[in-house]
Amino acid sequence: MSIGKVRELLRREEVEKRYSVSRSWIYSQMRAGRFPEPIRISLRAVRWRVVDLDKWAKERPVAHGEIGHR
């Protein structure tokens, strides 16, 4: 894994777009312990580490009916 990817951080809007999830879904899943917690970068800003998000996405179960499911 490259050093750049380890340090890459995403804003919430970028997380929503990249992983096709909504703001409310992100926070409800965080409360349930099923979505990576962000890191605080300032008093009013948080970011998600791409490595944490990619790991979460890789470990998600595939639902029946999704494209590519066999």
PDB file with one MODEL, atoms N, CA, C and O in Angstrom:
MODEL        1
ATOM      1  N   MET A   1       0.845  -1.174   0.000  1.00  0.00           N
ATOM      2  CA  MET A   1       0.000   0.000   0.000  1.00  0.00           C
ATOM      3  C   MET A   1       0.889   1.235   0.000  1.00  0.00           C
ATOM      4  O   MET A   1       1.870   1.302   0.741  1.00  0.00           O
ATOM      5  N   SER A   2       0.546   2.203  -0.827  1.00  0.00           N
ATOM      6  CA  SER A   2       1.387   3.385  -0.935  1.00  0.00           C
ATOM      7  C   SER A   2       1.156   4.329   0.239  1.00  0.00           C
ATOM      8  O   SER A   2       0.083   4.343   0.843  1.00  0.00           O
ATOM      9  N   ILE A   3       2.169   5.109   0.549  1.00  0.00           N
ATOM     10  CA  ILE A   3       2.088   6.080   1.644  1.00  0.00           C
ATOM     11  C   ILE A   3       0.987   7.097   1.358  1.00  0.00           C
ATOM     12  O   ILE A   3       0.287   7.511   2.282  1.00  0.00           O
ATOM     13  N   GLY A   4       0.815   7.510   0.102  1.00  0.00           N
ATOM     14  CA  GLY A   4      -0.225   8.477  -0.242  1.00  0.00           C
ATOM     15  C   GLY A   4      -1.607   7.980   0.125  1.00  0.00           C
ATOM     16  O   GLY A   4      -2.428   8.743   0.632  1.00  0.00           O
ATOM     17  N   LYS A   5      -1.872   6.707  -0.127  1.00  0.00           N
ATOM     18  CA  LYS A   5      -3.195   6.163   0.189  1.00  0.00           C
ATOM     19  C   LYS A   5      -3.406   6.072   1.691  1.00  0.00           C
ATOM     20  O   LYS A   5      -4.526   6.266   2.164  1.00  0.00           O
ATOM     21  N   VAL A   6      -2.373   5.785   2.439  1.00  0.00           N
ATOM     22  CA  VAL A   6      -2.476   5.704   3.891  1.00  0.00           C
ATOM     23  C   VAL A   6      -2.906   7.056   4.449  1.00  0.00           C
ATOM     24  O   VAL A   6      -3.666   7.107   5.416  1.00  0.00           O
ATOM     25  N   ARG A   7      -2.443   8.126   3.869  1.00  0.00           N
ATOM     26  CA  ARG A   7      -2.715   9.469   4.375  1.00  0.00           C
ATOM     27  C   ARG A   7      -3.925  10.125   3.720  1.00  0.00           C
ATOM     28  O   ARG A   7      -4.318  11.216   4.131  1.00  0.00           O
ATOM     29  N   GLU A   8      -4.525   9.495   2.718  1.00  0.00           N
ATOM     30  CA  GLU A   8      -5.634  10.111   2.006  1.00  0.00           C
ATOM     31  C   GLU A   8      -6.872  10.186   2.903  1.00  0.00           C
ATOM     32  O   GLU A   8      -7.265   9.203   3.531  1.00  0.00           O
ATOM     33  N   LEU A   9      -7.471  11.372   2.944  1.00  0.00           N
ATOM     34  CA  LEU A   9      -8.647  11.620   3.768  1.00  0.00           C
ATOM     35  C   LEU A   9      -9.781  12.132   2.884  1.00  0.00           C
ATOM     36  O   LEU A   9      -9.550  12.861   1.920  1.00  0.00           O
ATOM     37  N   LEU A  10     -11.012  11.740   3.226  1.00  0.00           N
ATOM     38  CA  LEU A  10     -12.172  12.177   2.465  1.00  0.00           C
ATOM     39  C   LEU A  10     -13.135  12.956   3.345  1.00  0.00           C
ATOM     40  O   LEU A  10     -13.323  12.638   4.519  1.00  0.00           O
ATOM     41  N   ARG A  11     -13.746  13.987   2.754  1.00  0.00           N
ATOM     42  CA  ARG A  11     -14.827  14.714   3.410  1.00  0.00           C
ATOM     43  C   ARG A  11     -16.084  13.864   3.321  1.00  0.00           C
ATOM     44  O   ARG A  11     -16.169  12.943   2.509  1.00  0.00           O
ATOM     45  N   ARG A  12     -17.070  14.187   4.176  1.00  0.00           N
ATOM     46  CA  ARG A  12     -18.308  13.399   4.191  1.00  0.00           C
ATOM     47  C   ARG A  12     -18.969  13.363   2.818  1.00  0.00           C
ATOM     48  O   ARG A  12     -19.439  12.309   2.388  1.00  0.00           O
ATOM     49  N   GLU A  13     -19.010  14.484   2.132  1.00  0.00           N
ATOM     50  CA  GLU A  13     -19.629  14.528   0.812  1.00  0.00           C
ATOM     51  C   GLU A  13     -18.920  13.587  -0.165  1.00  0.00           C
ATOM     52  O   GLU A  13     -19.559  12.964  -1.013  1.00  0.00           O
ATOM     53  N   GLU A  14     -17.610  13.493  -0.038  1.00  0.00           N
ATOM     54  CA  GLU A  14     -16.843  12.595  -0.902  1.00  0.00           C
ATOM     55  C   GLU A  14     -17.124  11.136  -0.555  1.00  0.00           C
ATOM     56  O   GLU A  14     -17.199  10.286  -1.442  1.00  0.00           O
ATOM     57  N   VAL A  15     -17.280  10.848   0.741  1.00  0.00           N
ATOM     58  CA  VAL A  15     -17.621   9.487   1.179  1.00  0.00           C
ATOM     59  C   VAL A  15     -18.982   9.101   0.608  1.00  0.00           C
ATOM     60  O   VAL A  15     -19.152   7.999   0.086  1.00  0.00           O
ATOM     61  N   GLU A  16     -19.949  10.013   0.709  1.00  0.00           N
ATOM     62  CA  GLU A  16     -21.290   9.751   0.194  1.00  0.00           C
ATOM     63  C   GLU A  16     -21.254   9.393  -1.293  1.00  0.00           C
ATOM     64  O   GLU A  16     -21.871   8.417  -1.719  1.00  0.00           O
ATOM     65  N   LYS A  17     -20.545  10.172  -2.055  1.00  0.00           N
ATOM     66  CA  LYS A  17     -20.476   9.955  -3.506  1.00  0.00           C
ATOM     67  C   LYS A  17     -19.705   8.677  -3.852  1.00  0.00           C
ATOM     68  O   LYS A  17     -20.155   7.872  -4.667  1.00  0.00           O
ATOM     69  N   ARG A  18     -18.563   8.507  -3.234  1.00  0.00           N
ATOM     70  CA  ARG A  18     -17.691   7.369  -3.569  1.00  0.00           C
ATOM     71  C   ARG A  18     -18.310   6.019  -3.220  1.00  0.00           C
ATOM     72  O   ARG A  18     -18.128   5.041  -3.945  1.00  0.00           O
ATOM     73  N   TYR A  19     -19.047   5.970  -2.101  1.00  0.00           N
ATOM     74  CA  TYR A  19     -19.593   4.695  -1.638  1.00  0.00           C
ATOM     75  C   TYR A  19     -21.118   4.607  -1.777  1.00  0.00           C
ATOM     76  O   TYR A  19     -21.731   3.653  -1.300  1.00  0.00           O
ATOM     77  N   SER A  20     -21.719   5.591  -2.420  1.00  0.00           N
ATOM     78  CA  SER A  20     -23.175   5.623  -2.667  1.00  0.00           C
ATOM     79  C   SER A  20     -23.984   5.438  -1.390  1.00  0.00           C
ATOM     80  O   SER A  20     -24.865   4.581  -1.312  1.00  0.00           O
ATOM     81  N   VAL A  21     -23.669   6.254  -0.396  1.00  0.00           N
ATOM     82  CA  VAL A  21     -24.389   6.218   0.872  1.00  0.00           C
ATOM     83  C   VAL A  21     -24.833   7.641   1.216  1.00  0.00           C
ATOM     84  O   VAL A  21     -24.280   8.610   0.695  1.00  0.00           O
ATOM     85  N   SER A  22     -25.834   7.764   2.097  1.00  0.00           N
ATOM     86  CA  SER A  22     -26.327   9.081   2.487  1.00  0.00           C
ATOM     87  C   SER A  22     -25.728   9.497   3.828  1.00  0.00           C
ATOM     88  O   SER A  22     -25.171   8.684   4.566  1.00  0.00           O
ATOM     89  N   ARG A  23     -25.862  10.776   4.111  1.00  0.00           N
ATOM     90  CA  ARG A  23     -25.373  11.317   5.387  1.00  0.00           C
ATOM     91  C   ARG A  23     -26.026  10.597   6.563  1.00  0.00           C
ATOM     92  O   ARG A  23     -25.337  10.166   7.488  1.00  0.00           O
ATOM     93  N   SER A  24     -27.346  10.467   6.532  1.00  0.00           N
ATOM     94  CA  SER A  24     -28.037   9.835   7.659  1.00  0.00           C
ATOM     95  C   SER A  24     -27.632   8.373   7.802  1.00  0.00           C
ATOM     96  O   SER A  24     -27.515   7.870   8.919  1.00  0.00           O
ATOM     97  N   TRP A  25     -27.418   7.690   6.682  1.00  0.00           N
ATOM     98  CA  TRP A  25     -26.993   6.289   6.731  1.00  0.00           C
ATOM     99  C   TRP A  25     -25.614   6.171   7.377  1.00  0.00           C
ATOM    100  O   TRP A  25     -25.394   5.294   8.213  1.00  0.00           O
ATOM    101  N   ILE A  26     -24.693   7.042   6.997  1.00  0.00           N
ATOM    102  CA  ILE A  26     -23.341   7.025   7.564  1.00  0.00           C
ATOM    103  C   ILE A  26     -23.409   7.121   9.085  1.00  0.00           C
ATOM    104  O   ILE A  26     -22.812   6.309   9.792  1.00  0.00           O
ATOM    105  N   TYR A  27     -24.139   8.116   9.584  1.00  0.00           N
ATOM    106  CA  TYR A  27     -24.163   8.336  11.023  1.00  0.00           C
ATOM    107  C   TYR A  27     -24.942   7.258  11.771  1.00  0.00           C
ATOM    108  O   TYR A  27     -24.589   6.917  12.900  1.00  0.00           O
ATOM    109  N   SER A  28     -25.990   6.719  11.164  1.00  0.00           N
ATOM    110  CA  SER A  28     -26.708   5.626  11.838  1.00  0.00           C
ATOM    111  C   SER A  28     -25.834   4.377  11.911  1.00  0.00           C
ATOM    112  O   SER A  28     -25.850   3.665  12.915  1.00  0.00           O
ATOM    113  N   GLN A  29     -25.073   4.111  10.853  1.00  0.00           N
ATOM    114  CA  GLN A  29     -24.188   2.948  10.857  1.00  0.00           C
ATOM    115  C   GLN A  29     -23.005   3.144  11.805  1.00  0.00           C
ATOM    116  O   GLN A  29     -22.532   2.182  12.411  1.00  0.00           O
ATOM    117  N   MET A  30     -22.528   4.372  11.936  1.00  0.00           N
ATOM    118  CA  MET A  30     -21.466   4.645  12.904  1.00  0.00           C
ATOM    119  C   MET A  30     -21.972   4.378  14.321  1.00  0.00           C
ATOM    120  O   MET A  30     -21.268   3.766  15.124  1.00  0.00           O
ATOM    121  N   ARG A  31     -23.189   4.832  14.631  1.00  0.00           N
ATOM    122  CA  ARG A  31     -23.761   4.591  15.971  1.00  0.00           C
ATOM    123  C   ARG A  31     -23.902   3.097  16.248  1.00  0.00           C
ATOM    124  O   ARG A  31     -23.755   2.651  17.386  1.00  0.00           O
ATOM    125  N   ALA A  32     -24.188   2.329  15.199  1.00  0.00           N
ATOM    126  CA  ALA A  32     -24.357   0.879  15.353  1.00  0.00           C
ATOM    127  C   ALA A  32     -23.015   0.145  15.328  1.00  0.00           C
ATOM    128  O   ALA A  32     -22.978  -1.071  15.513  1.00  0.00           O
ATOM    129  N   GLY A  33     -21.916   0.865  15.101  1.00  0.00           N
ATOM    130  CA  GLY A  33     -20.594   0.246  15.063  1.00  0.00           C
ATOM    131  C   GLY A  33     -20.299  -0.489  13.767  1.00  0.00           C
ATOM    132  O   GLY A  33     -19.438  -1.368  13.733  1.00  0.00           O
ATOM    133  N   ARG A  34     -21.017  -0.130  12.682  1.00  0.00           N
ATOM    134  CA  ARG A  34     -20.839  -0.829  11.408  1.00  0.00           C
ATOM    135  C   ARG A  34     -20.243   0.037  10.309  1.00  0.00           C
ATOM    136  O   ARG A  34     -20.285  -0.341   9.138  1.00  0.00           O
ATOM    137  N   PHE A  35     -19.693   1.181  10.662  1.00  0.00           N
ATOM    138  CA  PHE A  35     -19.067   2.072   9.679  1.00  0.00           C
ATOM    139  C   PHE A  35     -17.882   2.736  10.355  1.00  0.00           C
ATOM    140  O   PHE A  35     -17.954   3.064  11.540  1.00  0.00           O
ATOM    141  N   PRO A  36     -16.795   2.939   9.627  1.00  0.00           N
ATOM    142  CA  PRO A  36     -15.589   3.527  10.243  1.00  0.00           C
ATOM    143  C   PRO A  36     -15.858   4.909  10.842  1.00  0.00           C
ATOM    144  O   PRO A  36     -16.604   5.714  10.285  1.00  0.00           O
ATOM    145  N   GLU A  37     -15.244   5.152  11.964  1.00  0.00           N
ATOM    146  CA  GLU A  37     -15.317   6.457  12.618  1.00  0.00           C
ATOM    147  C   GLU A  37     -14.373   7.419  11.898  1.00  0.00           C
ATOM    148  O   GLU A  37     -13.302   7.014  11.446  1.00  0.00           O
ATOM    149  N   PRO A  38     -14.759   8.674  11.790  1.00  0.00           N
ATOM    150  CA  PRO A  38     -13.856   9.666  11.175  1.00  0.00           C
ATOM    151  C   PRO A  38     -12.801  10.117  12.183  1.00  0.00           C
ATOM    152  O   PRO A  38     -12.873   9.810  13.373  1.00  0.00           O
ATOM    153  N   ILE A  39     -11.832  10.846  11.670  1.00  0.00           N
ATOM    154  CA  ILE A  39     -10.847  11.473  12.555  1.00  0.00           C
ATOM    155  C   ILE A  39     -11.108  12.969  12.535  1.00  0.00           C
ATOM    156  O   ILE A  39     -11.431  13.541  11.494  1.00  0.00           O
ATOM    157  N   ARG A  40     -10.967  13.590  13.681  1.00  0.00           N
ATOM    158  CA  ARG A  40     -11.200  15.036  13.784  1.00  0.00           C
ATOM    159  C   ARG A  40      -9.942  15.755  13.338  1.00  0.00           C
ATOM    160  O   ARG A  40      -8.851  15.484  13.839  1.00  0.00           O
ATOM    161  N   ILE A  41     -10.098  16.686  12.383  1.00  0.00           N
ATOM    162  CA  ILE A  41      -8.937  17.438  11.913  1.00  0.00           C
ATOM    163  C   ILE A  41      -8.949  18.882  12.404  1.00  0.00           C
ATOM    164  O   ILE A  41      -7.933  19.575  12.339  1.00  0.00           O
ATOM    165  N   SER A  42     -10.102  19.330  12.896  1.00  0.00           N
ATOM    166  CA  SER A  42     -10.208  20.646  13.511  1.00  0.00           C
ATOM    167  C   SER A  42     -11.446  20.640  14.397  1.00  0.00           C
ATOM    168  O   SER A  42     -12.121  19.618  14.521  1.00  0.00           O
ATOM    169  N   LEU A  43     -11.740  21.763  15.003  1.00  0.00           N
ATOM    170  CA  LEU A  43     -12.883  21.863  15.900  1.00  0.00           C
ATOM    171  C   LEU A  43     -14.191  21.519  15.197  1.00  0.00           C
ATOM    172  O   LEU A  43     -15.075  20.914  15.804  1.00  0.00           O
ATOM    173  N   ARG A  44     -14.327  21.897  13.920  1.00  0.00           N
ATOM    174  CA  ARG A  44     -15.583  21.695  13.201  1.00  0.00           C
ATOM    175  C   ARG A  44     -15.470  20.781  11.990  1.00  0.00           C
ATOM    176  O   ARG A  44     -16.385  20.743  11.168  1.00  0.00           O
ATOM    177  N   ALA A  45     -14.377  20.048  11.860  1.00  0.00           N
ATOM    178  CA  ALA A  45     -14.200  19.233  10.653  1.00  0.00           C
ATOM    179  C   ALA A  45     -13.690  17.839  10.991  1.00  0.00           C
ATOM    180  O   ALA A  45     -12.821  17.661  11.845  1.00  0.00           O
ATOM    181  N   VAL A  46     -14.255  16.855  10.294  1.00  0.00           N
ATOM    182  CA  VAL A  46     -13.778  15.473  10.396  1.00  0.00           C
ATOM    183  C   VAL A  46     -13.518  14.959   8.990  1.00  0.00           C
ATOM    184  O   VAL A  46     -14.054  15.480   8.011  1.00  0.00           O
ATOM    185  N   ARG A  47     -12.686  13.930   8.907  1.00  0.00           N
ATOM    186  CA  ARG A  47     -12.395  13.271   7.632  1.00  0.00           C
ATOM    187  C   ARG A  47     -12.317  11.771   7.885  1.00  0.00           C
ATOM    188  O   ARG A  47     -12.000  11.324   8.987  1.00  0.00           O
ATOM    189  N   TRP A  48     -12.613  11.009   6.842  1.00  0.00           N
ATOM    190  CA  TRP A  48     -12.501   9.556   6.910  1.00  0.00           C
ATOM    191  C   TRP A  48     -11.257   9.130   6.161  1.00  0.00           C
ATOM    192  O   TRP A  48     -10.967   9.639   5.078  1.00  0.00           O
ATOM    193  N   ARG A  49     -10.518   8.187   6.744  1.00  0.00           N
ATOM    194  CA  ARG A  49      -9.327   7.648   6.083  1.00  0.00           C
ATOM    195  C   ARG A  49      -9.767   6.651   5.014  1.00  0.00           C
ATOM    196  O   ARG A  49     -10.581   5.765   5.274  1.00  0.00           O
ATOM    197  N   VAL A  50      -9.226   6.805   3.822  1.00  0.00           N
ATOM    198  CA  VAL A  50      -9.570   5.933   2.701  1.00  0.00           C
ATOM    199  C   VAL A  50      -9.246   4.482   3.020  1.00  0.00           C
ATOM    200  O   VAL A  50      -9.994   3.585   2.631  1.00  0.00           O
ATOM    201  N   VAL A  51      -8.154   4.238   3.717  1.00  0.00           N
ATOM    202  CA  VAL A  51      -7.798   2.848   4.034  1.00  0.00           C
ATOM    203  C   VAL A  51      -8.863   2.202   4.916  1.00  0.00           C
ATOM    204  O   VAL A  51      -9.165   1.021   4.749  1.00  0.00           O
ATOM    205  N   ASP A  52      -9.440   2.965   5.859  1.00  0.00           N
ATOM    206  CA  ASP A  52     -10.507   2.430   6.706  1.00  0.00           C
ATOM    207  C   ASP A  52     -11.768   2.164   5.892  1.00  0.00           C
ATOM    208  O   ASP A  52     -12.426   1.139   6.071  1.00  0.00           O
ATOM    209  N   LEU A  53     -12.099   3.089   5.000  1.00  0.00           N
ATOM    210  CA  LEU A  53     -13.294   2.934   4.169  1.00  0.00           C
ATOM    211  C   LEU A  53     -13.156   1.776   3.187  1.00  0.00           C
ATOM    212  O   LEU A  53     -14.099   1.010   2.988  1.00  0.00           O
ATOM    213  N   ASP A  54     -11.983   1.647   2.575  1.00  0.00           N
ATOM    214  CA  ASP A  54     -11.777   0.543   1.636  1.00  0.00           C
ATOM    215  C   ASP A  54     -11.840  -0.806   2.344  1.00  0.00           C
ATOM    216  O   ASP A  54     -12.372  -1.773   1.799  1.00  0.00           O
ATOM    217  N   LYS A  55     -11.302  -0.867   3.546  1.00  0.00           N
ATOM    218  CA  LYS A  55     -11.378  -2.109   4.325  1.00  0.00           C
ATOM    219  C   LYS A  55     -12.835  -2.433   4.655  1.00  0.00           C
ATOM    220  O   LYS A  55     -13.263  -3.580   4.529  1.00  0.00           O
ATOM    221  N   TRP A  56     -13.597  -1.416   5.080  1.00  0.00           N
ATOM    222  CA  TRP A  56     -15.021  -1.603   5.369  1.00  0.00           C
ATOM    223  C   TRP A  56     -15.760  -2.107   4.131  1.00  0.00           C
ATOM    224  O   TRP A  56     -16.549  -3.048   4.218  1.00  0.00           O
ATOM    225  N   ALA A  57     -15.506  -1.485   2.982  1.00  0.00           N
ATOM    226  CA  ALA A  57     -16.193  -1.866   1.745  1.00  0.00           C
ATOM    227  C   ALA A  57     -15.852  -3.298   1.343  1.00  0.00           C
ATOM    228  O   ALA A  57     -16.720  -4.034   0.874  1.00  0.00           O
ATOM    229  N   LYS A  58     -14.612  -3.689   1.522  1.00  0.00           N
ATOM    230  CA  LYS A  58     -14.175  -5.037   1.152  1.00  0.00           C
ATOM    231  C   LYS A  58     -14.817  -6.095   2.046  1.00  0.00           C
ATOM    232  O   LYS A  58     -15.099  -7.205   1.594  1.00  0.00           O
ATOM    233  N   GLU A  59     -15.048  -5.751   3.313  1.00  0.00           N
ATOM    234  CA  GLU A  59     -15.588  -6.711   4.275  1.00  0.00           C
ATOM    235  C   GLU A  59     -17.107  -6.774   4.288  1.00  0.00           C
ATOM    236  O   GLU A  59     -17.681  -7.640   4.948  1.00  0.00           O
ATOM    237  N   ARG A  60     -17.769  -5.870   3.569  1.00  0.00           N
ATOM    238  CA  ARG A  60     -19.238  -5.867   3.532  1.00  0.00           C
ATOM    239  C   ARG A  60     -19.743  -7.112   2.831  1.00  0.00           C
ATOM    240  O   ARG A  60     -19.180  -7.522   1.816  1.00  0.00           O
ATOM    241  N   PRO A  61     -20.790  -7.717   3.354  1.00  0.00           N
ATOM    242  CA  PRO A  61     -21.370  -8.868   2.650  1.00  0.00           C
ATOM    243  C   PRO A  61     -22.063  -8.416   1.365  1.00  0.00           C
ATOM    244  O   PRO A  61     -22.583  -7.303   1.285  1.00  0.00           O
ATOM    245  N   VAL A  62     -22.064  -9.280   0.378  1.00  0.00           N
ATOM    246  CA  VAL A  62     -22.733  -8.987  -0.881  1.00  0.00           C
ATOM    247  C   VAL A  62     -24.184  -9.440  -0.760  1.00  0.00           C
ATOM    248  O   VAL A  62     -24.462 -10.589  -0.418  1.00  0.00           O
ATOM    249  N   ALA A  63     -25.102  -8.522  -1.045  1.00  0.00           N
ATOM    250  CA  ALA A  63     -26.531  -8.859  -0.961  1.00  0.00           C
ATOM    251  C   ALA A  63     -26.951  -9.623  -2.212  1.00  0.00           C
ATOM    252  O   ALA A  63     -26.428  -9.380  -3.299  1.00  0.00           O
ATOM    253  N   HIS A  64     -27.878 -10.530  -2.059  1.00  0.00           N
ATOM    254  CA  HIS A  64     -28.410 -11.250  -3.206  1.00  0.00           C
ATOM    255  C   HIS A  64     -29.071 -10.260  -4.139  1.00  0.00           C
ATOM    256  O   HIS A  64     -29.723  -9.314  -3.696  1.00  0.00           O
ATOM    257  N   GLY A  65     -28.904 -10.477  -5.432  1.00  0.00           N
ATOM    258  CA  GLY A  65     -29.525  -9.601  -6.409  1.00  0.00           C
ATOM    259  C   GLY A  65     -28.614  -8.491  -6.879  1.00  0.00           C
ATOM    260  O   GLY A  65     -28.946  -7.801  -7.843  1.00  0.00           O
ATOM    261  N   GLU A  66     -27.463  -8.290  -6.226  1.00  0.00           N
ATOM    262  CA  GLU A  66     -26.547  -7.264  -6.691  1.00  0.00           C
ATOM    263  C   GLU A  66     -25.878  -7.731  -7.962  1.00  0.00           C
ATOM    264  O   GLU A  66     -25.716  -8.932  -8.177  1.00  0.00           O
ATOM    265  N   ILE A  67     -25.493  -6.803  -8.797  1.00  0.00           N
ATOM    266  CA  ILE A  67     -24.800  -7.129 -10.033  1.00  0.00           C
ATOM    267  C   ILE A  67     -23.510  -7.839  -9.697  1.00  0.00           C
ATOM    268  O   ILE A  67     -22.758  -7.394  -8.829  1.00  0.00           O
ATOM    269  N   GLY A  68     -23.251  -8.928 -10.370  1.00  0.00           N
ATOM    270  CA  GLY A  68     -22.027  -9.685 -10.142  1.00  0.00           C
ATOM    271  C   GLY A  68     -22.155 -10.772  -9.088  1.00  0.00           C
ATOM    272  O   GLY A  68     -21.217 -11.543  -8.886  1.00  0.00           O
ATOM    273  N   HIS A  69     -23.298 -10.851  -8.411  1.00  0.00           N
ATOM    274  CA  HIS A  69     -23.475 -11.886  -7.391  1.00  0.00           C
ATOM    275  C   HIS A  69     -23.794 -13.212  -8.048  1.00  0.00           C
ATOM    276  O   HIS A  69     -24.601 -13.274  -8.975  1.00  0.00           O
ATOM    277  N   ARG A  70     -23.167 -14.269  -7.574  1.00  0.00           N
ATOM    278  CA  ARG A  70     -23.424 -15.611  -8.107  1.00  0.00           C
ATOM    279  C   ARG A  70     -23.732 -16.547  -6.992  1.00  0.00           C
ATOM    280  O   ARG A  70     -23.979 -17.729  -7.229  1.00  0.00           O
TER     281      ARG A  70
ENDMDL
END
